């Protein structure tokens, strides 16, 4: 089974050869700036996962904890279908999904992107697990993983055709840091991975081995 780091490295190298140098520099400076900030202070291992409403594929607003109450669950936060690294992570997650199920672990994917776009993304990629919208990034805020994209990098996203306000239906250009939580059957966080560098993602083999 192909591991995720190789695919991520290949994607990064491809971007470096195709995306303007000033844009890549802006992306790098954005990540460096995020490294100076503190995230996840309200979502550490041992804490209860917050009961915040998300939008389901049936367009219902339901507390996310109701979707996995009593079940061990992996909750993956991604940016959206426009993010090549997120697409790699989803392919990786799909390949490991049967093994996670064998371990008794459910999977839920969370993105701030409009739920209709998320449903299209799920259908196009034949995702077997549910995907929900973190509308207005309220769940990300509760977990302390939300941030506003810096002014200096916003024009570079727009140049690439990525209109976050439109995609996420928000007034600000906000995103959640890519993160993965494993929630135990009592709703408590038993594992957490997050990285402000969206080019890095969790290697699920490491999680499978400790479940």
Helices and strands as residue ranges (DSSP letters): H 4-18, H 21-35, E 53-55, E 61-63, H 64-67, E 72-77, H 84-102, E 105-111, H 115-125, E 130-133, G 135-137, H 138-143, E 146-148, H 151-159, H 164-168, E 174-176, E 179-183, E 189-194, H 204-208
